Amino acid sequence: MLSGLVIVDKPQGWTSHDVVGRMRRIAGTRKVGHAGTLDPMATGVLVVGINKATRLLTYIVGTSKTYTATIRLGESTVTDDAEGEVTATRSAAGVTEDAVRAGVAALTGEIDQVPSSVSAIKVNGERAYARVRSGEEVKLAARPVTIHRFEIHETRPVHDGEALDVDVTVECSSGTYIRALARDLGDALGVGGHLTALRRTQVGPYTLDQAHTLEQLAEKLDVLEISDAARALMPNRELSEAETTEISFGRRIAAGASAGTPEAATADKPAAAFAPDGSLVALLADAGSYAKPVLVFAPDNEKHGNDKQPTEKPATEKQPTEKPATEKQPTEKLAGQ
């Protein structure tokens, strides 16, 4: 059974769920999910998991992301991006590059960000964008995010100098809304702002250099095998034959590092454990003097033909609360960037 990650270069105008549907047909399996939604307007890296590798998506969702984007200063929209109606225009002719750089600096580091009101965040069980569409005024609470890098590449006047386009690169924590950065930069400069272009270039260790278009994948399905995907994603631990056997059946082994130390693996940030042949056996968390399986991939059970034994066994430890998207997602203003 084919299992691994596919790094898709998402086309503009497609929802992330659209991409998952297409990948199900290309890969010939229903067990496909993605790790981190991109709005339809956005393009670039969408990490898709196939079969067993869908279990890795939970750990990819929380990784940092990198984007290239264009922010237009001087125009505000209802969605904080180019897909929404323009709600206000103010001349940006007097905005200097030094002022833009100061505004960007103020939005770098650890900040509290208010997501766009038309995001897919739920308010009393209903998506925020659905409430806005029905005419309700929605105010979402600010949430902490980290902007690791907010770099300006070029500024250029547009609309006869009444608006200013700013090309940027943003490296940020999971949960950051790039269109909210555009809005907040414009508000700080007193002219409003919105996002006109967005391209995701990296998710965790997976980059645009590894990505393929859907047309390319339909001709040749390029899959990052599950063991290689896990090696790139998280700390590695090499197991002996005896340890491989123990872990394959969900039993614990000696800890890789003392619990509570920076090197220790946790349930939220486990280590990938590999058999001597290089295959992925399990994800491990250190607990005291032992390492416990968070998730077990058990090829030995498949070899023995044990029909009653599942080939993937989730451990009893609590799993991270962010879930990869495997079901139908809303088609607009999703909870990604």
C-alpha positions in Angstrom: 0.0 0.0 0.0 1.4 3.3 -1.1 2.0 5.6 1.9 3.8 8.9 2.0 3.6 12.7 1.6 2.9 14.5 -1.7 4.1 18.1 -1.8 1.6 19.8 -4.0 2.0 23.3 -5.6 -1.7 24.3 -5.1 -3.2 26.3 -8.0 -5.0 29.6 -7.5 -8.7 29.3 -7.3 -8.7 25.8 -5.8 -9.7 25.1 -2.2 -7.5 22.7 -0.2 -10.4 20.3 -0.2 -10.5 20.4 -4.0 -6.8 19.4 -4.0 -7.5 16.5 -1.6 -10.3 15.3 -3.9 -8.1 15.4 -6.9 -5.3 13.6 -5.1 -7.7 10.8 -4.1 -8.3 10.1 -7.8 -4.6 10.4 -8.7 -3.5 8.1 -5.8 -6.4 5.7 -6.1 -7.3 5.8 -2.4 -9.8 7.5 -0.2 -7.3 7.9 2.7 -5.9 11.3 1.8 -5.7 14.5 3.9 -3.8 17.8 4.0 -1.8 19.6 6.7 -2.7 23.2 6.8 -5.3 25.0 4.7 -4.6 27.5 2.0 -7.3 30.0 0.9 -8.4 29.6 -2.7 -6.6 32.8 -3.7 -3.2 31.4 -2.4 -0.8 29.2 -4.2 2.1 27.1 -3.2 3.0 24.3 -0.8 0.2 22.1 0.4 1.4 19.0 2.2 -0.9 16.0 1.4 -0.7 12.7 3.2 -1.6 9.3 1.6 -2.7 6.3 3.5 -0.5 5.6 6.6 1.2 9.0 6.2 -2.1 10.8 7.1 -1.0 10.0 10.7 1.9 12.4 10.3 -0.2 15.3 9.3 -1.1 16.2 12.9 2.6 16.9 13.5 3.0 19.0 10.3 0.1 21.3 11.0 1.9 23.0 13.9 5.1 23.7 12.1 6.3 27.1 11.0 5.4 28.3 7.5 7.0 30.7 5.0 5.2 32.9 2.4 5.9 35.4 -0.3 3.1 38.0 -0.5 2.1 41.4 -1.9 0.4 43.9 0.4 -1.5 46.8 -1.1 -1.6 49.9 1.1 -4.3 52.4 0.6 -7.3 50.0 0.2 -9.2 48.0 2.8 -11.5 45.0 1.9 -14.1 43.1 3.8 -12.0 39.9 3.6 -8.5 41.6 4.1 -7.5 40.2 0.7 -8.2 40.7 -3.0 -11.3 38.4 -3.0 -13.3 40.8 -0.9 -15.2 44.0 -1.7 -13.3 47.2 -1.2 -14.7 48.9 1.9 -12.4 52.0 2.1 -9.7 53.8 0.1 -7.2 56.3 1.4 -4.3 57.8 -0.4 -1.0 56.1 0.4 1.0 58.7 -1.6 2.5 60.1 1.5 3.6 56.8 3.0 7.4 56.5 2.9 9.5 53.4 2.7 10.9 54.2 6.2 7.4 54.3 7.6 6.6 50.9 6.0 9.7 49.4 7.5 8.8 50.8 10.9 5.4 49.3 10.6 6.8 45.9 9.5 9.2 45.9 12.5 6.3 46.5 14.9 4.6 43.4 13.5 7.7 41.2 13.9 8.3 38.9 16.8 5.7 37.7 19.3 2.5 39.6 18.6 -1.2 39.3 19.4 -3.2 39.0 16.1 -6.9 39.3 15.5 -7.9 36.9 12.7 -10.0 38.1 9.8 -13.7 38.2 10.6 -14.3 36.0 7.6 -12.0 33.2 8.7 -13.3 29.7 9.4 -12.8 30.0 13.2 -16.0 28.9 14.9 -18.0 31.3 17.0 -20.6 29.4 19.2 -20.4 26.5 16.8 -20.8 28.4 13.5 -18.0 29.6 11.2 -17.2 33.2 11.5 -17.4 33.8 7.8 -21.0 32.4 7.8 -22.0 34.8 10.5 -20.5 37.7 8.5 -22.3 36.6 5.4 -25.6 36.6 7.2 -25.1 40.2 8.2 -23.8 39.8 11.7 -20.8 41.8 13.0 -18.2 39.4 14.2 -15.3 40.3 16.4 -12.7 37.6 17.1 -10.4 37.5 20.0 -6.7 38.2 19.5 -4.4 35.2 19.7 -0.6 35.0 20.1 1.5 34.3 17.1 5.2 34.6 16.2 6.5 36.4 13.1 10.0 35.0 12.8 10.8 37.1 9.7 8.9 39.9 7.9 11.2 41.1 5.1 10.4 43.8 2.6 11.7 43.2 -1.0 10.2 46.0 -3.0 7.7 48.9 -2.8 6.1 50.4 -5.8 3.3 52.9 -6.4 0.1 51.8 -8.2 -3.1 53.5 -9.2 -1.3 56.7 -10.1 0.5 56.7 -6.8 -2.6 56.6 -4.7 -1.8 53.0 -3.5 1.5 51.3 -2.6 2.3 47.7 -3.3 4.8 46.0 -0.9 6.4 42.7 -1.8 7.4 40.7 1.3 8.5 37.4 2.7 7.0 36.2 6.0 8.2 33.3 8.1 5.7 32.7 10.9 4.2 30.3 13.4 1.3 28.1 12.8 -2.0 30.0 13.0 -0.8 33.2 11.6 -3.0 35.0 9.1 -0.9 36.8 6.4 -4.0 38.8 5.3 -4.3 40.0 8.9 -0.7 41.2 8.8 -1.6 43.2 5.6 -4.7 44.7 7.3 -2.7 45.6 10.5 0.2 47.2 8.6 -2.3 49.3 6.6 -4.1 50.3 9.7 -0.9 51.2 11.5 0.0 53.5 8.6 -3.4 55.1 8.6 -4.3 54.1 5.0 -5.7 50.6 5.3 -4.3 47.6 3.5 -5.1 44.1 2.1 -3.4 41.2 0.5 -3.3 40.9 -3.3 -1.0 37.8 -3.7 0.1 35.0 -1.5 2.3 32.0 -2.2 3.4 29.5 0.5 7.0 28.4 -0.1 7.6 26.2 2.9 5.8 24.1 5.5 8.1 22.8 8.2 10.9 21.0 6.4 9.0 20.7 3.1 9.7 23.3 0.4 8.5 24.6 -2.9 11.5 22.9 -4.6 9.9 19.6 -3.7 6.4 20.6 -4.9 4.6 19.5 -8.1 1.6 20.7 -9.9 -1.5 18.5 -10.0 -1.0 18.1 -13.8 2.6 16.8 -13.1 1.3 14.5 -10.4 -1.3 13.1 -12.7 1.4 12.1 -15.1 3.8 10.8 -12.5 2.9 10.6 -8.8 5.9 11.7 -6.8 5.6 10.5 -3.2 8.0 11.2 -0.3 8.0 7.8 1.3 6.7 7.8 4.9 10.1 6.9 6.5 11.8 9.8 4.6 9.0 12.1 5.5 9.3 11.4 9.2 13.1 11.7 9.2 12.8 15.2 7.8 10.0 16.2 10.2 11.1 15.2 13.7 14.1 14.0 15.8 15.3 10.5 14.8 16.0 7.5 17.0 17.6 4.4 15.6 16.4 1.1 17.2 18.1 -2.2 17.6 16.3 -5.4 16.4 15.2 -6.1 20.0 13.8 -2.6 20.5 12.1 -2.8 17.1 10.3 -5.9 18.2 9.2 -4.5 21.5 7.9 -1.2 20.0 6.2 -3.0 17.1 3.9 -4.6 19.7 3.3 -1.3 21.6 5.7 -2.1 24.4 8.0 0.5 25.9 11.8 0.6 25.8 14.6 2.6 27.4 14.2 6.3 27.1 16.2 8.2 24.5 16.6 11.2 26.8 15.6 12.1 30.4 12.0 13.4 30.6 11.9 17.2 31.0 15.2 17.8 29.3 15.3 19.7 26.0 16.3 16.6 24.1 13.4 14.5 25.5 10.6 13.6 23.1 7.0 14.3 24.1 3.6 13.2 22.9 3.2 16.6 21.1 6.7 16.5 19.7 7.7 12.9 19.4 10.8 11.2 18.0 10.6 9.1 14.9 11.9 5.6 15.6 13.5 3.5 12.8 14.2 -0.2 12.5 17.8 -1.3 11.4 16.5 -1.6 7.9 15.5 2.1 7.9 11.8 1.7 8.0 9.6 3.8 10.3 8.4 1.7 13.3 6.8 4.3 15.6 6.7 7.8 17.1 8.0 7.8 20.6 7.7 10.0 23.7 10.1 9.8 26.6 8.5 9.3 30.0 10.9 8.9 33.0 13.3 6.1 32.2 11.2 4.7 29.4 10.1 5.7 25.9 6.5 5.0 25.1 4.9 4.7 21.7 2.6 7.5 20.7 1.8 5.9 17.4 3.0 2.5 16.1 3.5 1.4 12.5 3.7 -2.4 12.8 5.1 -4.0 9.6 5.9 -7.2 11.5 2.2 -7.8 12.1 1.5 -7.5 8.4 4.2 -10.0 7.6 2.7 -12.6 10.0 -0.7 -12.2 8.3 -2.5 -11.4 11.5 -5.9 -10.1 10.2 -7.1 -9.1 13.6 -4.1 -6.9 14.4 -4.3 -3.4 12.9 -1.2 -2.3 11.0 -1.4 1.2 12.7 -2.0 1.3 16.4 -2.6 4.7 18.1 -1.3 4.7 21.6 -3.4 5.6 24.6 -1.4 8.8 25.2 -3.3 12.0 24.5 -2.8 13.2 21.0 -2.3 16.8 19.8 -5.6 18.7 19.5 -5.1 20.1 16.0 -6.4 17.5 13.5 -5.5 17.2 9.8 -8.3 17.8 7.3 -9.7 14.6 6.0 -13.3 15.5 5.8 -15.0 18.1 3.6 -13.9 21.6 4.4 -15.7 24.9 3.9 -15.0 26.3 0.4 -14.2 29.9 1.3 -12.2 31.7 3.9 -10.8 28.7 5.6 -8.7 28.7 8.8 -5.4 28.9 7.0 -3.6 31.9 5.7 
